[in-house]
């Protein structure tokens, strides 16, 4: 396992609400009829929700390095939408 993946797994474990929002917003996009979308946009939607809509008292940083790992986790957990996010081979592999 590479260092970026280790950091992702730690963050993901410590912040299950991020995964829940990633799934929710991805499913929202899927239900509009889209065949593919951007994990970048999903991340920005999570940022908007946590920083603007809910005005959390405990802000957290959402590292862009985690985007490809969330996209891959989504494809693995929801294989019927496995190609929804286009992913590249990870440099660390």
N, C-alpha and C positions, 0 to 999 in steps of 0.2 A: 504494500500500500504506500502511495506517495504522500508527501507532507501536506499538499493541498487537500487531498481526500481526507486525511486524518483531521485537519482543521474543520473541513465541512462536517464530518461525522460528529465531531464534538459540538459544533454549533447547532447542528440539526437535533442532536440529543437534548441540548440545553434549551432549545427554542421550538418546541413542537407546534406552537401557534403559527410559526412561519410556514411550516409544511402544510398546515391546515388551510392557510390563506392561499398558498401556491396552488393547491388542489382546487380550492373553491374558484379562484379566478381563472384557472385553466379550464375547468369544466364550464364556467360561464362562457368563455370564448368558444369552446367546442359546441355548446348548445346554440350558438348563433349561426352554426353551419360552416364555420371555418374548418378547413382541412389541415392547416398548419398555422403556427403563430410563433411569436418570439418570447423566449424566456426573459429577455431583457425587459419587454413591456410588462410582463407579469411582475417582475421585481419592482418596477417603478410604481405599479399599482399597489403593491404591498407597502412600499414607502409612503405613498400618498395616504393610504388607509391608516397606517400607524402614526404618521406625523401630523396629518391634517384632520382627518375625520374623527379619530378617536382621541387625539391629543394626549397620548400616553404620558404619564408622569415619569415613566422609566424608559426613555428612548434607548434604542439599541441600534447598532450599526449593522447594515446588511451588506456584507462583502460581495462585490461582483464576482469574485473568484468562485463563489458557491453556485452561480447560475448553472453551469454545465452539469454539476452534480445533482441539482434539483431536477433538471430536465431529464437526466438519465434515471433518476429515482422514479420519476413519474412514468417514464416509458416501461420501467420494470414492473411497477405496481399496477399499471393499467395497460397491459400489452395490446389491448384493442385500439389504443391511441399511441402506439409505439413510435409512429413517425410524425406525431404532431409537432414536436420540436426537432428541428434539424440540428444535428450535433456533428462535430468534427472529432477526429481522433485526438485524445488528450495528449499533449506534449510530454507529460510526465510518465506516459506508459511506453 
